[in-house]
Amino acid sequence: MAKWMITYSKDEGTGVLEVESTTKPSMEQAVQWLLEMAERDYEREEPKDRPYEVQTPAVRLLERYGITVTSICEE
């Protein structure tokens, strides 16, 4: 099984979540894993602006935790 590094941006810094998967994770899967990690490791932030109308997982990740995915690459 391959190791994948999901790089993300938070608070003007960069973090990495390492996961194992037989295939390259999709962006949707990466966002889901980051949401799960953020719920465990970070406090939820207060919204800075009005919430976006469409609440996709990526939007929730950004609004609740200030996290955006920057890359997915194999280790």
CHARMM-style PDB file with segment names, atoms N, HN, CA, C and O in Angstrom:
ATOM      1  N   MET     1       0.840  -1.169   0.000  1.00  0.00      PROA
ATOM      2  CA  MET     1       0.000   0.000   0.000  1.00  0.00      PROA
ATOM      3  C   MET     1       0.893   1.244   0.000  1.00  0.00      PROA
ATOM      4  O   MET     1       1.878   1.307   0.736  1.00  0.00      PROA
ATOM      5  N   ALA     2       0.551   2.206  -0.810  1.00  0.00      PROA
ATOM      6  HN  ALA     2      -0.248   2.154  -1.408  1.00  0.00      PROA
ATOM      7  CA  ALA     2       1.347   3.425  -0.941  1.00  0.00      PROA
ATOM      8  C   ALA     2       1.002   4.434   0.146  1.00  0.00      PROA
ATOM      9  O   ALA     2      -0.120   4.475   0.651  1.00  0.00      PROA
ATOM     10  N   LYS     3       2.003   5.251   0.495  1.00  0.00      PROA
ATOM     11  HN  LYS     3       2.915   5.217   0.085  1.00  0.00      PROA
ATOM     12  CA  LYS     3       1.771   6.352   1.426  1.00  0.00      PROA
ATOM     13  C   LYS     3       1.576   7.622   0.609  1.00  0.00      PROA
ATOM     14  O   LYS     3       2.316   7.891  -0.338  1.00  0.00      PROA
ATOM     15  N   TRP     4       0.569   8.392   0.993  1.00  0.00      PROA
ATOM     16  HN  TRP     4      -0.032   8.173   1.762  1.00  0.00      PROA
ATOM     17  CA  TRP     4       0.249   9.635   0.314  1.00  0.00      PROA
ATOM     18  C   TRP     4       0.339  10.786   1.299  1.00  0.00      PROA
ATOM     19  O   TRP     4      -0.053  10.662   2.460  1.00  0.00      PROA
ATOM     20  N   MET     5       0.860  11.905   0.822  1.00  0.00      PROA
ATOM     21  HN  MET     5       1.178  12.006  -0.120  1.00  0.00      PROA
ATOM     22  CA  MET     5       0.957  13.105   1.645  1.00  0.00      PROA
ATOM     23  C   MET     5      -0.066  14.113   1.121  1.00  0.00      PROA
ATOM     24  O   MET     5      -0.019  14.538  -0.033  1.00  0.00      PROA
ATOM     25  N   ILE     6      -0.980  14.475   2.001  1.00  0.00      PROA
ATOM     26  HN  ILE     6      -1.018  14.129   2.939  1.00  0.00      PROA
ATOM     27  CA  ILE     6      -1.959  15.503   1.676  1.00  0.00      PROA
ATOM     28  C   ILE     6      -1.470  16.777   2.350  1.00  0.00      PROA
ATOM     29  O   ILE     6      -1.491  16.890   3.576  1.00  0.00      PROA
ATOM     30  N   THR     7      -1.037  17.719   1.552  1.00  0.00      PROA
ATOM     31  HN  THR     7      -1.021  17.627   0.557  1.00  0.00      PROA
ATOM     32  CA  THR     7      -0.512  18.974   2.072  1.00  0.00      PROA
ATOM     33  C   THR     7      -1.656  19.970   2.141  1.00  0.00      PROA
ATOM     34  O   THR     7      -2.474  20.068   1.226  1.00  0.00      PROA
ATOM     35  N   TYR     8      -1.696  20.711   3.250  1.00  0.00      PROA
ATOM     36  HN  TYR     8      -1.031  20.631   3.992  1.00  0.00      PROA
ATOM     37  CA  TYR     8      -2.764  21.684   3.426  1.00  0.00      PROA
ATOM     38  C   TYR     8      -2.214  22.977   4.019  1.00  0.00      PROA
ATOM     39  O   TYR     8      -1.149  23.001   4.637  1.00  0.00      PROA
ATOM     40  N   SER     9      -2.965  24.038   3.813  1.00  0.00      PROA
ATOM     41  HN  SER     9      -3.830  24.018   3.312  1.00  0.00      PROA
ATOM     42  CA  SER     9      -2.609  25.351   4.319  1.00  0.00      PROA
ATOM     43  C   SER     9      -3.561  25.714   5.453  1.00  0.00      PROA
ATOM     44  O   SER     9      -4.774  25.540   5.346  1.00  0.00      PROA
ATOM     45  N   LYS    10      -2.981  26.228   6.553  1.00  0.00      PROA
ATOM     46  HN  LYS    10      -1.995  26.370   6.640  1.00  0.00      PROA
ATOM     47  CA  LYS    10      -3.775  26.695   7.696  1.00  0.00      PROA
ATOM     48  C   LYS    10      -2.978  27.773   8.411  1.00  0.00      PROA
ATOM     49  O   LYS    10      -1.793  27.599   8.694  1.00  0.00      PROA
ATOM     50  N   ASP    11      -3.638  28.889   8.700  1.00  0.00      PROA
ATOM     51  HN  ASP    11      -4.601  29.030   8.470  1.00  0.00      PROA
ATOM     52  CA  ASP    11      -3.012  29.976   9.455  1.00  0.00      PROA
ATOM     53  C   ASP    11      -1.669  30.397   8.867  1.00  0.00      PROA
ATOM     54  O   ASP    11      -0.690  30.558   9.596  1.00  0.00      PROA
ATOM     55  N   GLU    12      -1.625  30.573   7.567  1.00  0.00      PROA
ATOM     56  HN  GLU    12      -2.420  30.442   6.975  1.00  0.00      PROA
ATOM     57  CA  GLU    12      -0.430  31.014   6.854  1.00  0.00      PROA
ATOM     58  C   GLU    12       0.744  30.039   6.993  1.00  0.00      PROA
ATOM     59  O   GLU    12       1.898  30.412   6.785  1.00  0.00      PROA
ATOM     60  N   GLY    13       0.441  28.802   7.343  1.00  0.00      PROA
ATOM     61  HN  GLY    13      -0.496  28.499   7.513  1.00  0.00      PROA
ATOM     62  CA  GLY    13       1.461  27.765   7.436  1.00  0.00      PROA
ATOM     63  C   GLY    13       1.037  26.565   6.613  1.00  0.00      PROA
ATOM     64  O   GLY    13      -0.047  26.545   6.029  1.00  0.00      PROA
ATOM     65  N   THR    14       1.900  25.571   6.575  1.00  0.00      PROA
ATOM     66  HN  THR    14       2.780  25.587   7.049  1.00  0.00      PROA
ATOM     67  CA  THR    14       1.633  24.357   5.815  1.00  0.00      PROA
ATOM     68  C   THR    14       1.697  23.156   6.741  1.00  0.00      PROA
ATOM     69  O   THR    14       2.563  23.075   7.612  1.00  0.00      PROA
ATOM     70  N   GLY    15       0.779  22.228   6.546  1.00  0.00      PROA
ATOM     71  HN  GLY    15       0.075  22.294   5.838  1.00  0.00      PROA
ATOM     72  CA  GLY    15       0.773  20.977   7.297  1.00  0.00      PROA
ATOM     73  C   GLY    15       0.679  19.819   6.334  1.00  0.00      PROA
ATOM     74  O   GLY    15       0.368  19.995   5.157  1.00  0.00      PROA
ATOM     75  N   VAL    16       0.952  18.622   6.847  1.00  0.00      PROA
ATOM     76  HN  VAL    16       1.204  18.479   7.804  1.00  0.00      PROA
ATOM     77  CA  VAL    16       0.892  17.423   6.017  1.00  0.00      PROA
ATOM     78  C   VAL    16       0.146  16.330   6.789  1.00  0.00      PROA
ATOM     79  O   VAL    16       0.435  16.062   7.955  1.00  0.00      PROA
ATOM     80  N   LEU    17      -0.808  15.716   6.113  1.00  0.00      PROA
ATOM     81  HN  LEU    17      -1.043  15.934   5.166  1.00  0.00      PROA
ATOM     82  CA  LEU    17      -1.505  14.547   6.636  1.00  0.00      PROA
ATOM     83  C   LEU    17      -1.059  13.362   5.796  1.00  0.00      PROA
ATOM     84  O   LEU    17      -1.245  13.357   4.579  1.00  0.00      PROA
ATOM     85  N   GLU    18      -0.469  12.355   6.438  1.00  0.00      PROA
ATOM     86  HN  GLU    18      -0.318  12.360   7.426  1.00  0.00      PROA
ATOM     87  CA  GLU    18      -0.025  11.160   5.716  1.00  0.00      PROA
ATOM     88  C   GLU    18      -1.081  10.073   5.843  1.00  0.00      PROA
ATOM     89  O   GLU    18      -1.575   9.801   6.937  1.00  0.00      PROA
ATOM     90  N   VAL    19      -1.423   9.454   4.722  1.00  0.00      PROA
ATOM     91  HN  VAL    19      -1.021   9.675   3.833  1.00  0.00      PROA
ATOM     92  CA  VAL    19      -2.408   8.379   4.695  1.00  0.00      PROA
ATOM     93  C   VAL    19      -1.889   7.247   3.816  1.00  0.00      PROA
ATOM     94  O   VAL    19      -1.013   7.452   2.976  1.00  0.00      PROA
ATOM     95  N   GLU    20      -2.434   6.057   4.017  1.00  0.00      PROA
ATOM     96  HN  GLU    20      -3.145   5.890   4.699  1.00  0.00      PROA
ATOM     97  CA  GLU    20      -2.108   4.920   3.166  1.00  0.00      PROA
ATOM     98  C   GLU    20      -3.308   4.584   2.307  1.00  0.00      PROA
ATOM     99  O   GLU    20      -4.441   4.535   2.785  1.00  0.00      PROA
ATOM    100  N   SER    21      -3.044   4.354   1.031  1.00  0.00      PROA
ATOM    101  HN  SER    21      -2.123   4.394   0.643  1.00  0.00      PROA
ATOM    102  CA  SER    21      -4.097   4.009   0.088  1.00  0.00      PROA
ATOM    103  C   SER    21      -3.457   3.314  -1.107  1.00  0.00      PROA
ATOM    104  O   SER    21      -2.330   3.633  -1.486  1.00  0.00      PROA
ATOM    105  N   THR    22      -4.174   2.370  -1.696  1.00  0.00      PROA
ATOM    106  HN  THR    22      -5.090   2.112  -1.387  1.00  0.00      PROA
ATOM    107  CA  THR    22      -3.631   1.663  -2.856  1.00  0.00      PROA
ATOM    108  C   THR    22      -3.616   2.549  -4.096  1.00  0.00      PROA
ATOM    109  O   THR    22      -2.806   2.341  -5.000  1.00  0.00      PROA
ATOM    110  N   THR    23      -4.510   3.538  -4.142  1.00  0.00      PROA
ATOM    111  HN  THR    23      -5.168   3.707  -3.408  1.00  0.00      PROA
ATOM    112  CA  THR    23      -4.563   4.463  -5.270  1.00  0.00      PROA
ATOM    113  C   THR    23      -4.482   5.898  -4.765  1.00  0.00      PROA
ATOM    114  O   THR    23      -4.692   6.168  -3.583  1.00  0.00      PROA
ATOM    115  N   LYS    24      -4.177   6.804  -5.670  1.00  0.00      PROA
ATOM    116  HN  LYS    24      -4.006   6.585  -6.631  1.00  0.00      PROA
ATOM    117  CA  LYS    24      -4.112   8.216  -5.295  1.00  0.00      PROA
ATOM    118  C   LYS    24      -5.488   8.673  -4.827  1.00  0.00      PROA
ATOM    119  O   LYS    24      -6.479   8.480  -5.533  1.00  0.00      PROA
ATOM    120  N   PRO    25      -5.557   9.279  -3.637  1.00  0.00      PROA
ATOM    121  CA  PRO    25      -6.851   9.763  -3.146  1.00  0.00      PROA
ATOM    122  C   PRO    25      -7.385  10.885  -4.036  1.00  0.00      PROA
ATOM    123  O   PRO    25      -6.628  11.700  -4.561  1.00  0.00      PROA
ATOM    124  N   SER    26      -8.690  10.902  -4.188  1.00  0.00      PROA
ATOM    125  HN  SER    26      -9.306  10.239  -3.761  1.00  0.00      PROA
ATOM    126  CA  SER    26      -9.321  12.005  -4.920  1.00  0.00      PROA
ATOM    127  C   SER    26      -9.316  13.236  -4.012  1.00  0.00      PROA
ATOM    128  O   SER    26      -9.073  13.131  -2.810  1.00  0.00      PROA
ATOM    129  N   MET    27      -9.579  14.373  -4.587  1.00  0.00      PROA
ATOM    130  HN  MET    27      -9.776  14.458  -5.564  1.00  0.00      PROA
ATOM    131  CA  MET    27      -9.668  15.598  -3.806  1.00  0.00      PROA
ATOM    132  C   MET    27     -10.778  15.468  -2.760  1.00  0.00      PROA
ATOM    133  O   MET    27     -10.620  15.924  -1.628  1.00  0.00      PROA
ATOM    134  N   GLU    28     -11.895  14.850  -3.134  1.00  0.00      PROA
ATOM    135  HN  GLU    28     -12.023  14.479  -4.054  1.00  0.00      PROA
ATOM    136  CA  GLU    28     -13.004  14.673  -2.206  1.00  0.00      PROA
ATOM    137  C   GLU    28     -12.600  13.798  -1.016  1.00  0.00      PROA
ATOM    138  O   GLU    28     -12.962  14.096   0.122  1.00  0.00      PROA
ATOM    139  N   GLN    29     -11.856  12.725  -1.275  1.00  0.00      PROA
ATOM    140  HN  GLN    29     -11.562  12.483  -2.199  1.00  0.00      PROA
ATOM    141  CA  GLN    29     -11.395  11.849  -0.194  1.00  0.00      PROA
ATOM    142  C   GLN    29     -10.405  12.584   0.700  1.00  0.00      PROA
ATOM    143  O   GLN    29     -10.461  12.459   1.924  1.00  0.00      PROA
ATOM    144  N   ALA    30      -9.500  13.349   0.099  1.00  0.00      PROA
ATOM    145  HN  ALA    30      -9.454  13.450  -0.895  1.00  0.00      PROA
ATOM    146  CA  ALA    30      -8.523  14.117   0.878  1.00  0.00      PROA
ATOM    147  C   ALA    30      -9.224  15.114   1.798  1.00  0.00      PROA
ATOM    148  O   ALA    30      -8.851  15.262   2.961  1.00  0.00      PROA
ATOM    149  N   VAL    31     -10.233  15.791   1.276  1.00  0.00      PROA
ATOM    150  HN  VAL    31     -10.537  15.671   0.331  1.00  0.00      PROA
ATOM    151  CA  VAL    31     -10.991  16.751   2.089  1.00  0.00      PROA
ATOM    152  C   VAL    31     -11.677  16.031   3.238  1.00  0.00      PROA
ATOM    153  O   VAL    31     -11.689  16.531   4.363  1.00  0.00      PROA
ATOM    154  N   GLN    32     -12.245  14.867   2.969  1.00  0.00      PROA
ATOM    155  HN  GLN    32     -12.235  14.461   2.055  1.00  0.00      PROA
ATOM    156  CA  GLN    32     -12.921  14.111   4.033  1.00  0.00      PROA
ATOM    157  C   GLN    32     -11.941  13.709   5.131  1.00  0.00      PROA
ATOM    158  O   GLN    32     -12.261  13.838   6.313  1.00  0.00      PROA
ATOM    159  N   TRP    33     -10.761  13.227   4.768  1.00  0.00      PROA
ATOM    160  HN  TRP    33     -10.501  13.122   3.808  1.00  0.00      PROA
ATOM    161  CA  TRP    33      -9.761  12.856   5.769  1.00  0.00      PROA
ATOM    162  C   TRP    33      -9.305  14.077   6.563  1.00  0.00      PROA
ATOM    163  O   TRP    33      -9.104  13.995   7.775  1.00  0.00      PROA
ATOM    164  N   LEU    34      -9.142  15.210   5.876  1.00  0.00      PROA
ATOM    165  HN  LEU    34      -9.306  15.276   4.892  1.00  0.00      PROA
ATOM    166  CA  LEU    34      -8.741  16.429   6.574  1.00  0.00      PROA
ATOM    167  C   LEU    34      -9.836  16.924   7.513  1.00  0.00      PROA
ATOM    168  O   LEU    34      -9.536  17.410   8.603  1.00  0.00      PROA
ATOM    169  N   LEU    35     -11.094  16.809   7.108  1.00  0.00      PROA
ATOM    170  HN  LEU    35     -11.337  16.414   6.222  1.00  0.00      PROA
ATOM    171  CA  LEU    35     -12.191  17.171   8.003  1.00  0.00      PROA
ATOM    172  C   LEU    35     -12.162  16.326   9.277  1.00  0.00      PROA
ATOM    173  O   LEU    35     -12.319  16.847  10.381  1.00  0.00      PROA
ATOM    174  N   GLU    36     -11.962  15.035   9.113  1.00  0.00      PROA
ATOM    175  HN  GLU    36     -11.834  14.612   8.216  1.00  0.00      PROA
ATOM    176  CA  GLU    36     -11.890  14.139  10.272  1.00  0.00      PROA
ATOM    177  C   GLU    36     -10.714  14.497  11.179  1.00  0.00      PROA
ATOM    178  O   GLU    36     -10.853  14.507  12.402  1.00  0.00      PROA
ATOM    179  N   MET    37      -9.554  14.792  10.580  1.00  0.00      PROA
ATOM    180  HN  MET    37      -9.442  14.784   9.587  1.00  0.00      PROA
ATOM    181  CA  MET    37      -8.378  15.182  11.348  1.00  0.00      PROA
ATOM    182  C   MET    37      -8.618  16.503  12.067  1.00  0.00      PROA
ATOM    183  O   MET    37      -8.277  16.644  13.242  1.00  0.00      PROA
ATOM    184  N   ALA    38      -9.201  17.466  11.372  1.00  0.00      PROA
ATOM    185  HN  ALA    38      -9.478  17.353  10.418  1.00  0.00      PROA
ATOM    186  CA  ALA    38      -9.438  18.789  11.946  1.00  0.00      PROA
ATOM    187  C   ALA    38     -10.413  18.710  13.121  1.00  0.00      PROA
ATOM    188  O   ALA    38     -10.237  19.407  14.121  1.00  0.00      PROA
ATOM    189  N   GLU    39     -11.440  17.864  13.005  1.00  0.00      PROA
ATOM    190  HN  GLU    39     -11.584  17.299  12.193  1.00  0.00      PROA
ATOM    191  CA  GLU    39     -12.394  17.710  14.103  1.00  0.00      PROA
ATOM    192  C   GLU    39     -11.719  17.165  15.359  1.00  0.00      PROA
ATOM    193  O   GLU    39     -12.140  17.476  16.473  1.00  0.00      PROA
ATOM    194  N   ARG    40     -10.682  16.358  15.187  1.00  0.00      PROA
ATOM    195  HN  ARG    40     -10.340  16.105  14.282  1.00  0.00      PROA
ATOM    196  CA  ARG    40      -9.946  15.808  16.333  1.00  0.00      PROA
ATOM    197  C   ARG    40      -8.907  16.782  16.881  1.00  0.00      PROA
ATOM    198  O   ARG    40      -8.726  16.889  18.094  1.00  0.00      PROA
ATOM    199  N   ASP    41      -8.220  17.497  15.973  1.00  0.00      PROA
ATOM    200  HN  ASP    41      -8.366  17.410  14.988  1.00  0.00      PROA
ATOM    201  CA  ASP    41      -7.013  18.220  16.359  1.00  0.00      PROA
ATOM    202  C   ASP    41      -7.136  19.740  16.493  1.00  0.00      PROA
ATOM    203  O   ASP    41      -6.281  20.370  17.116  1.00  0.00      PROA
ATOM    204  N   TYR    42      -8.166  20.328  15.931  1.00  0.00      PROA
ATOM    205  HN  TYR    42      -8.861  19.816  15.426  1.00  0.00      PROA
ATOM    206  CA  TYR    42      -8.286  21.794  15.934  1.00  0.00      PROA
ATOM    207  C   TYR    42      -9.614  22.226  16.539  1.00  0.00      PROA
ATOM    208  O   TYR    42     -10.605  21.497  16.500  1.00  0.00      PROA
ATOM    209  N   GLU    43      -9.606  23.438  17.102  1.00  0.00      PROA
ATOM    210  HN  GLU    43      -8.801  24.030  17.134  1.00  0.00      PROA
ATOM    211  CA  GLU    43     -10.853  24.036  17.557  1.00  0.00      PROA
ATOM    212  C   GLU    43     -11.558  24.646  16.358  1.00  0.00      PROA
ATOM    213  O   GLU    43     -10.932  25.165  15.434  1.00  0.00      PROA
ATOM    214  N   ARG    44     -12.856  24.568  16.403  1.00  0.00      PROA
ATOM    215  HN  ARG    44     -13.365  24.146  17.154  1.00  0.00      PROA
ATOM    216  CA  ARG    44     -13.655  25.141  15.330  1.00  0.00      PROA
ATOM    217  C   ARG    44     -13.574  26.666  15.411  1.00  0.00      PROA
ATOM    218  O   ARG    44     -13.651  27.238  16.499  1.00  0.00      PROA
ATOM    219  N   GLU    45     -13.420  27.318  14.268  1.00  0.00      PROA
ATOM    220  HN  GLU    45     -13.358  26.853  13.384  1.00  0.00      PROA
ATOM    221  CA  GLU    45     -13.305  28.770  14.208  1.00  0.00      PROA
ATOM    222  C   GLU    45     -14.678  29.404  14.018  1.00  0.00      PROA
ATOM    223  O   GLU    45     -15.593  28.798  13.460  1.00  0.00      PROA
ATOM    224  N   GLU    46     -14.793  30.611  14.487  1.00  0.00      PROA
ATOM    225  HN  GLU    46     -14.050  31.103  14.941  1.00  0.00      PROA
ATOM    226  CA  GLU    46     -15.995  31.395  14.224  1.00  0.00      PROA
ATOM    227  C   GLU    46     -15.917  31.905  12.791  1.00  0.00      PROA
ATOM    228  O   GLU    46     -14.841  32.288  12.333  1.00  0.00      PROA
ATOM    229  N   PRO    47     -17.033  31.917  12.078  1.00  0.00      PROA
ATOM    230  CA  PRO    47     -17.011  32.415  10.698  1.00  0.00      PROA
ATOM    231  C   PRO    47     -16.570  33.874  10.644  1.00  0.00      PROA
ATOM    232  O   PRO    47     -17.010  34.695  11.449  1.00  0.00      PROA
ATOM    233  N   LYS    48     -15.702  34.188   9.695  1.00  0.00      PROA
ATOM    234  HN  LYS    48     -15.344  33.521   9.041  1.00  0.00      PROA
ATOM    235  CA  LYS    48     -15.225  35.556   9.526  1.00  0.00      PROA
ATOM    236  C   LYS    48     -16.159  36.341   8.614  1.00  0.00      PROA
ATOM    237  O   LYS    48     -16.285  37.558   8.749  1.00  0.00      PROA
ATOM    238  N   ASP    49     -16.799  35.662   7.705  1.00  0.00      PROA
ATOM    239  HN  ASP    49     -16.697  34.674   7.595  1.00  0.00      PROA
ATOM    240  CA  ASP    49     -17.724  36.272   6.756  1.00  0.00      PROA
ATOM    241  C   ASP    49     -19.032  35.495   6.791  1.00  0.00      PROA
ATOM    242  O   ASP    49     -19.187  34.538   7.549  1.00  0.00      PROA
ATOM    243  N   ARG    50     -19.949  35.919   5.972  1.00  0.00      PROA
ATOM    244  HN  ARG    50     -19.824  36.697   5.356  1.00  0.00      PROA
ATOM    245  CA  ARG    50     -21.190  35.161   5.837  1.00  0.00      PROA
ATOM    246  C   ARG    50     -20.868  33.800   5.237  1.00  0.00      PROA
ATOM    247  O   ARG    50     -20.029  33.699   4.342  1.00  0.00      PROA
ATOM    248  N   PRO    51     -21.524  32.757   5.721  1.00  0.00      PROA
ATOM    249  CA  PRO    51     -21.261  31.422   5.155  1.00  0.00      PROA
ATOM    250  C   PRO    51     -21.615  31.356   3.669  1.00  0.00      PROA
ATOM    251  O   PRO    51     -22.537  32.021   3.196  1.00  0.00      PROA
ATOM    252  N   TYR    52     -20.854  30.533   2.954  1.00  0.00      PROA
ATOM    253  HN  TYR    52     -20.105  29.992   3.338  1.00  0.00      PROA
ATOM    254  CA  TYR    52     -21.165  30.288   1.556  1.00  0.00      PROA
ATOM    255  C   TYR    52     -22.510  29.578   1.469  1.00  0.00      PROA
ATOM    256  O   TYR    52     -22.876  28.808   2.357  1.00  0.00      PROA
ATOM    257  N   GLU    53     -23.240  29.844   0.390  1.00  0.00      PROA
ATOM    258  HN  GLU    53     -22.943  30.469  -0.332  1.00  0.00      PROA
ATOM    259  CA  GLU    53     -24.533  29.188   0.209  1.00  0.00      PROA
ATOM    260  C   GLU    53     -24.375  27.685   0.067  1.00  0.00      PROA
ATOM    261  O   GLU    53     -25.094  26.916   0.705  1.00  0.00      PROA
ATOM    262  N   VAL    54     -23.446  27.271  -0.761  1.00  0.00      PROA
ATOM    263  HN  VAL    54     -22.862  27.896  -1.280  1.00  0.00      PROA
ATOM    264  CA  VAL    54     -23.231  25.848  -1.011  1.00  0.00      PROA
ATOM    265  C   VAL    54     -22.257  25.331   0.051  1.00  0.00      PROA
ATOM    266  O   VAL    54     -21.135  25.826   0.152  1.00  0.00      PROA
ATOM    267  N   GLN    55     -22.671  24.356   0.828  1.00  0.00      PROA
ATOM    268  HN  GLN    55     -23.583  23.954   0.746  1.00  0.00      PROA
ATOM    269  CA  GLN    55     -21.852  23.832   1.919  1.00  0.00      PROA
ATOM    270  C   GLN    55     -21.264  22.468   1.552  1.00  0.00      PROA
ATOM    271  O   GLN    55     -21.653  21.443   2.112  1.00  0.00      PROA
ATOM    272  N   THR    56     -20.329  22.470   0.613  1.00  0.00      PROA
ATOM    273  HN  THR    56     -20.013  23.303   0.158  1.00  0.00      PROA
ATOM    274  CA  THR    56     -19.624  21.239   0.267  1.00  0.00      PROA
ATOM    275  C   THR    56     -18.639  20.912   1.396  1.00  0.00      PROA
ATOM    276  O   THR    56     -18.359  21.782   2.221  1.00  0.00      PROA
ATOM    277  N   PRO    57     -18.111  19.698   1.455  1.00  0.00      PROA
ATOM    278  CA  PRO    57     -17.108  19.385   2.476  1.00  0.00      PROA
ATOM    279  C   PRO    57     -15.903  20.329   2.438  1.00  0.00      PROA
ATOM    280  O   PRO    57     -15.390  20.705   3.492  1.00  0.00      PROA
ATOM    281  N   ALA    58     -15.445  20.714   1.254  1.00  0.00      PROA
ATOM    282  HN  ALA    58     -15.862  20.409   0.398  1.00  0.00      PROA
ATOM    283  CA  ALA    58     -14.300  21.621   1.148  1.00  0.00      PROA
ATOM    284  C   ALA    58     -14.627  22.992   1.732  1.00  0.00      PROA
ATOM    285  O   ALA    58     -13.778  23.610   2.374  1.00  0.00      PROA
ATOM    286  N   VAL    59     -15.839  23.468   1.515  1.00  0.00      PROA
ATOM    287  HN  VAL    59     -16.528  22.966   0.993  1.00  0.00      PROA
ATOM    288  CA  VAL    59     -16.258  24.750   2.082  1.00  0.00      PROA
ATOM    289  C   VAL    59     -16.345  24.651   3.602  1.00  0.00      PROA
ATOM    290  O   VAL    59     -15.922  25.567   4.307  1.00  0.00      PROA
ATOM    291  N   ARG    60     -16.886  23.553   4.109  1.00  0.00      PROA
ATOM    292  HN  ARG    60     -17.230  22.809   3.536  1.00  0.00      PROA
ATOM    293  CA  ARG    60     -16.952  23.357   5.570  1.00  0.00      PROA
ATOM    294  C   ARG    60     -15.554  23.324   6.167  1.00  0.00      PROA
ATOM    295  O   ARG    60     -15.325  23.897   7.233  1.00  0.00      PROA
ATOM    296  N   LEU    61     -14.619  22.666   5.501  1.00  0.00      PROA
ATOM    297  HN  LEU    61     -14.805  22.201   4.635  1.00  0.00      PROA
ATOM    298  CA  LEU    61     -13.239  22.601   5.976  1.00  0.00      PROA
ATOM    299  C   LEU    61     -12.637  24.000   6.064  1.00  0.00      PROA
ATOM    300  O   LEU    61     -11.953  24.324   7.035  1.00  0.00      PROA
ATOM    301  N   LEU    62     -12.884  24.815   5.069  1.00  0.00      PROA
ATOM    302  HN  LEU    62     -13.439  24.552   4.280  1.00  0.00      PROA
ATOM    303  CA  LEU    62     -12.370  26.181   5.057  1.00  0.00      PROA
ATOM    304  C   LEU    62     -13.058  27.042   6.115  1.00  0.00      PROA
ATOM    305  O   LEU    62     -12.386  27.722   6.890  1.00  0.00      PROA
ATOM    306  N   GLU    63     -14.384  27.019   6.155  1.00  0.00      PROA
ATOM    307  HN  GLU    63     -14.931  26.467   5.526  1.00  0.00      PROA
ATOM    308  CA  GLU    63     -15.117  27.888   7.073  1.00  0.00      PROA
ATOM    309  C   GLU    63     -14.925  27.502   8.535  1.00  0.00      PROA
ATOM    310  O   GLU    63     -14.788  28.379   9.388  1.00  0.00      PROA
ATOM    311  N   ARG    64     -14.912  26.224   8.836  1.00  0.00      PROA
ATOM    312  HN  ARG    64     -15.024  25.512   8.143  1.00  0.00      PROA
ATOM    313  CA  ARG    64     -14.829  25.781  10.234  1.00  0.00      PROA
ATOM    314  C   ARG    64     -13.414  25.767  10.789  1.00  0.00      PROA
ATOM    315  O   ARG    64     -13.201  26.027  11.973  1.00  0.00      PROA
ATOM    316  N   TYR    65     -12.437  25.461   9.919  1.00  0.00      PROA
ATOM    317  HN  TYR    65     -12.610  25.250   8.957  1.00  0.00      PROA
ATOM    318  CA  TYR    65     -11.078  25.258  10.423  1.00  0.00      PROA
ATOM    319  C   TYR    65     -10.016  26.098   9.701  1.00  0.00      PROA
ATOM    320  O   TYR    65      -8.849  26.079  10.094  1.00  0.00      PROA
ATOM    321  N   GLY    66     -10.398  26.823   8.666  1.00  0.00      PROA
ATOM    322  HN  GLY    66     -11.345  26.838   8.347  1.00  0.00      PROA
ATOM    323  CA  GLY    66      -9.437  27.644   7.935  1.00  0.00      PROA
ATOM    324  C   GLY    66      -8.410  26.833   7.167  1.00  0.00      PROA
ATOM    325  O   GLY    66      -7.270  27.266   6.997  1.00  0.00      PROA
ATOM    326  N   ILE    67      -8.817  25.648   6.698  1.00  0.00      PROA
ATOM    327  HN  ILE    67      -9.743  25.296   6.835  1.00  0.00      PROA
ATOM    328  CA  ILE    67      -7.896  24.726   6.013  1.00  0.00      PROA
ATOM    329  C   ILE    67      -8.273  24.600   4.534  1.00  0.00      PROA
ATOM    330  O   ILE    67      -9.444  24.457   4.183  1.00  0.00      PROA
ATOM    331  N   THR    68      -7.240  24.659   3.674  1.00  0.00      PROA
ATOM    332  HN  THR    68      -6.289  24.776   3.960  1.00  0.00      PROA
ATOM    333  CA  THR    68      -7.419  24.388   2.249  1.00  0.00      PROA
ATOM    334  C   THR    68      -6.387  23.350   1.816  1.00  0.00      PROA
ATOM    335  O   THR    68      -5.244  23.381   2.273  1.00  0.00      PROA
ATOM    336  N   VAL    69      -6.779  22.450   0.954  1.00  0.00      PROA
ATOM    337  HN  VAL    69      -7.707  22.426   0.583  1.00  0.00      PROA
ATOM    338  CA  VAL    69      -5.866  21.432   0.414  1.00  0.00      PROA
ATOM    339  C   VAL    69      -4.972  22.092  -0.627  1.00  0.00      PROA
ATOM    340  O   VAL    69      -5.451  22.829  -1.489  1.00  0.00      PROA
ATOM    341  N   THR    70      -3.677  21.825  -0.543  1.00  0.00      PROA
ATOM    342  HN  THR    70      -3.288  21.226   0.157  1.00  0.00      PROA
ATOM    343  CA  THR    70      -2.770  22.410  -1.533  1.00  0.00      PROA
ATOM    344  C   THR    70      -2.188  21.360  -2.479  1.00  0.00      PROA
ATOM    345  O   THR    70      -1.883  21.681  -3.627  1.00  0.00      PROA
ATOM    346  N   SER    71      -2.027  20.103  -2.023  1.00  0.00      PROA
ATOM    347  HN  SER    71      -2.275  19.842  -1.090  1.00  0.00      PROA
ATOM    348  CA  SER    71      -1.529  19.083  -2.946  1.00  0.00      PROA
ATOM    349  C   SER    71      -1.745  17.677  -2.368  1.00  0.00      PROA
ATOM    350  O   SER    71      -1.947  17.486  -1.168  1.00  0.00      PROA
ATOM    351  N   ILE    72      -1.691  16.716  -3.278  1.00  0.00      PROA
ATOM    352  HN  ILE    72      -1.526  16.871  -4.253  1.00  0.00      PROA
ATOM    353  CA  ILE    72      -1.739  15.295  -2.924  1.00  0.00      PROA
ATOM    354  C   ILE    72      -0.618  14.639  -3.705  1.00  0.00      PROA
ATOM    355  O   ILE    72      -0.622  14.655  -4.936  1.00  0.00      PROA
ATOM    356  N   CYS    73       0.341  14.064  -2.995  1.00  0.00      PROA
ATOM    357  HN  CYS    73       0.343  14.052  -1.995  1.00  0.00      PROA
ATOM    358  CA  CYS    73       1.451  13.422  -3.707  1.00  0.00      PROA
ATOM    359  C   CYS    73       1.896  12.150  -2.975  1.00  0.00      PROA
ATOM    360  O   CYS    73       1.695  12.005  -1.769  1.00  0.00      PROA
ATOM    361  N   GLU    74       2.494  11.252  -3.722  1.00  0.00      PROA
ATOM    362  HN  GLU    74       2.658  11.370  -4.701  1.00  0.00      PROA
ATOM    363  CA  GLU    74       2.971   9.999  -3.149  1.00  0.00      PROA
ATOM    364  C   GLU    74       4.300  10.229  -2.472  1.00  0.00      PROA
ATOM    365  O   GLU    74       5.154  10.962  -2.972  1.00  0.00      PROA
ATOM    366  N   GLU    75       4.464   9.595  -1.332  1.00  0.00      PROA
ATOM    367  HN  GLU    75       3.771   8.999  -0.926  1.00  0.00      PROA
ATOM    368  CA  GLU    75       5.707   9.732  -0.560  1.00  0.00      PROA
ATOM    369  C   GLU    75       6.805   8.927  -1.192  1.00  0.00      PROA
ATOM    370  OT1 GLU    75       7.929   8.914  -0.689  1.00  0.00      PROA
TER     371      GLU     75
END
